[in-house]
Amino acid sequence: NSWIRNMKMKNQTKYIATMGLLVALALALTTLEGIFTAVLPVGIRLGLANVVVMFALLALDWKSAFTIIILKVLFVFLTRGVTAFGMSLCGGILAFVIMLILYKKANSSLVLMSISGAVVHNLGQLIVTVFITGSINTLFYAPLLLIAGVAAGTCTAVVIKIVMPAILKIQH
């Protein structure tokens, strides 16, 4: 009985440590991403932290991935303010929902999941922008965001495909 309790404790400790590392990595990537925004068109971000969210979804579970999103959104609120918070929250949750649906129901490819998540994230942010500005004209930005979402989603999928096997080897 104490052996079973010991094993549960080890697994819980391993999970907490893993989540701590993943959250820290997501926050670091979110911060690093800010460096690249100076050379990208306004509103375009690379979505680097999405690599961590997708890894958590694939390697851990949906609750872990969602937790990382919420903690990242809170970090965005603390570092970039209310507007960025609203955009991050809306985009992050919509992206998470579409990726989860594709992962669970459709048995979709990693590339499709990643691209869909990135595109829906951008559309969620665009919706928030329409509400903030009160202007439907911001929707003219949608084609550029669609292209950016496809590019960012493709890059995320490539990184996951490269990194995931190596991380899973280390994990065992």
KOLMILO-347046 format. One record per residue (C-alpha): residue number from 0; chain; x, y negated, z negated. Coordinates in Angstrom, 3 decimals, padded with zeros to 6 digits, always signed. Example, Ala and Ser with C-alpha at 12.3 -4.5 7.8 and 13.67 -1.06 7.14 Angstrom:
BEGIN
 seq mol       xx       yy       zz
   0   A +012.300 +004.500 -007.800
   1   A +013.670 +001.060 -007.140
***
This chain:
BEGIN
 seq mol       xx       yy       zz
   0   A +000.000 +000.000 +000.000
   1   A +002.813 -002.430 -000.822
   2   A +004.554 -001.389 +002.425
   3   A +001.460 -002.396 +004.463
   4   A +001.253 -005.715 +002.601
   5   A +004.975 -006.272 +003.266
   6   A +004.502 -005.623 +006.996
   7   A +001.572 -008.038 +007.176
   8   A +003.658 -010.670 +005.397
   9   A +006.560 -010.197 +007.842
  10   A +004.214 -010.525 +010.825
  11   A +002.594 -013.621 +009.321
  12   A +005.982 -015.183 +008.646
  13   A +007.128 -014.366 +012.197
  14   A +003.921 -015.896 +013.596
  15   A +004.280 -019.095 +011.545
  16   A +007.920 -019.449 +012.585
  17   A +007.041 -018.837 +016.241
  18   A +004.222 -021.381 +016.137
  19   A +006.489 -023.911 +014.456
  20   A +009.045 -023.516 +017.214
  21   A +006.411 -023.684 +019.949
  22   A +004.793 -026.818 +018.505
  23   A +008.201 -028.469 +018.105
  24   A +009.072 -027.566 +021.692
  25   A +005.740 -028.906 +022.987
  26   A +006.281 -032.195 +021.134
  27   A +009.873 -032.459 +022.352
  28   A +008.793 -031.828 +025.948
  29   A +006.016 -034.408 +025.620
  30   A +008.589 -036.936 +024.428
  31   A +011.103 -035.977 +027.123
  32   A +008.396 -036.343 +029.740
  33   A +008.155 -040.029 +028.853
  34   A +011.607 -040.558 +030.363
  35   A +010.391 -039.427 +033.785
  36   A +007.270 -041.596 +033.826
  37   A +009.361 -044.641 +034.767
  38   A +010.092 -043.157 +038.212
  39   A +006.639 -041.654 +038.824
  40   A +003.494 -043.477 +039.947
  41   A +001.383 -044.905 +037.109
  42   A -000.547 -042.186 +035.283
  43   A +001.438 -039.272 +036.695
  44   A +003.070 -037.009 +034.123
  45   A +004.884 -033.740 +034.671
  46   A +002.923 -031.719 +032.111
  47   A +006.042 -030.108 +030.661
  48   A +004.306 -029.171 +027.401
  49   A +001.841 -027.099 +029.397
  50   A +004.599 -024.515 +029.786
  51   A +004.445 -024.002 +026.016
  52   A +000.634 -023.892 +025.952
  53   A +000.516 -021.302 +028.731
  54   A +003.225 -019.256 +027.057
  55   A +001.195 -019.234 +023.825
  56   A -001.939 -018.227 +025.712
  57   A -000.164 -015.369 +027.474
  58   A +002.157 -014.148 +024.703
  59   A +000.124 -014.894 +021.563
  60   A -003.583 -015.695 +021.805
  61   A -006.057 -018.429 +022.723
  62   A -006.232 -019.761 +019.150
  63   A -002.484 -020.355 +019.103
  64   A -002.576 -022.126 +022.466
  65   A -005.492 -024.295 +021.338
  66   A -003.693 -025.152 +018.096
  67   A -000.662 -026.331 +020.080
  68   A -002.906 -028.519 +022.251
  69   A -004.581 -030.130 +019.244
  70   A -001.263 -030.793 +017.491
  71   A +000.183 -032.240 +020.702
  72   A -002.876 -034.487 +021.101
  73   A -002.452 -035.738 +017.527
  74   A +001.203 -036.431 +018.264
  75   A +000.190 -038.426 +021.344
  76   A -002.228 -040.417 +019.191
  77   A +000.501 -041.238 +016.680
  78   A +003.106 -042.154 +019.296
  79   A +001.081 -043.691 +022.144
  80   A -002.228 -044.852 +020.676
  81   A -005.936 -044.370 +021.124
  82   A -006.152 -044.576 +024.916
  83   A -003.462 -041.960 +025.479
  84   A -005.081 -039.867 +022.736
  85   A -008.452 -039.898 +024.509
  86   A -006.880 -038.984 +027.823
  87   A -004.740 -036.255 +026.304
  88   A -007.656 -034.799 +024.346
  89   A -010.077 -034.732 +027.265
  90   A -007.512 -033.480 +029.773
  91   A -006.020 -030.942 +027.374
  92   A -009.314 -029.391 +026.337
  93   A -010.686 -029.215 +029.884
  94   A -007.436 -027.678 +031.125
  95   A -007.438 -025.193 +028.269
  96   A -011.028 -024.135 +028.971
  97   A -010.408 -023.551 +032.677
  98   A -007.156 -021.669 +032.028
  99   A -008.822 -019.521 +029.370
 100   A -011.738 -018.697 +031.669
 101   A -009.379 -017.769 +034.497
 102   A -007.185 -015.741 +032.147
 103   A -010.008 -013.839 +030.441
 104   A -012.687 -013.482 +033.093
 105   A -011.164 -013.692 +036.507
 106   A -007.845 -011.939 +035.858
 107   A -006.312 -014.735 +037.918
 108   A -002.749 -015.203 +038.932
 109   A -000.445 -017.299 +036.812
 110   A -000.097 -019.814 +039.638
 111   A -003.874 -020.250 +039.981
 112   A -004.258 -020.639 +036.215
 113   A -001.486 -023.204 +036.026
 114   A -002.563 -025.271 +039.036
 115   A -006.216 -025.217 +037.949
 116   A -005.240 -026.322 +034.458
 117   A -003.103 -029.183 +035.766
 118   A -005.732 -030.400 +038.241
 119   A -008.555 -030.234 +035.690
 120   A -006.339 -032.001 +033.128
 121   A -005.850 -034.856 +035.591
 122   A -009.568 -034.997 +036.364
 123   A -010.362 -035.120 +032.643
 124   A -008.006 -038.051 +032.259
 125   A -009.614 -039.730 +035.243
 126   A -013.049 -039.376 +033.614
 127   A -011.733 -041.059 +030.464
 128   A -010.258 -043.834 +032.613
 129   A -013.650 -044.458 +034.248
 130   A -015.240 -044.800 +030.804
 131   A -012.476 -047.073 +029.502
 132   A -012.394 -049.366 +032.528
 133   A -016.098 -049.186 +033.241
 134   A -015.208 -048.944 +036.920
 135   A -015.858 -046.086 +039.288
 136   A -013.051 -047.492 +041.477
 137   A -010.491 -045.584 +039.431
 138   A -011.768 -042.447 +041.162
 139   A -009.850 -043.559 +044.257
 140   A -006.801 -042.343 +042.344
 141   A -008.172 -038.774 +042.450
 142   A -006.370 -037.622 +045.644
 143   A -002.983 -038.630 +044.228
 144   A -003.808 -036.911 +040.916
 145   A -004.912 -033.790 +042.807
 146   A -001.576 -033.621 +044.632
 147   A +000.314 -034.286 +041.388
 148   A -001.703 -031.581 +039.604
 149   A -000.942 -028.994 +042.276
 150   A +002.768 -029.872 +042.185
 151   A +002.980 -029.899 +038.371
 152   A +000.916 -026.707 +038.064
 153   A +003.134 -024.917 +040.568
 154   A +006.270 -025.986 +038.699
 155   A +004.771 -024.864 +035.384
 156   A +003.948 -021.438 +036.838
 157   A +007.480 -021.046 +038.210
 158   A +009.021 -021.961 +034.849
 159   A +006.709 -019.524 +033.016
 160   A +007.572 -016.722 +035.442
 161   A +011.296 -017.325 +034.869
 162   A +011.226 -017.900 +031.106
 163   A +008.523 -015.484 +029.907
 164   A +010.417 -012.184 +030.433
 165   A +013.522 -013.509 +028.689
 166   A +011.551 -014.815 +025.699
 167   A +009.601 -011.596 +025.365
 168   A +012.888 -009.625 +025.306
 169   A +014.191 -011.826 +022.488
 170   A +010.916 -011.535 +020.598
 171   A +011.168 -007.735 +020.284
***
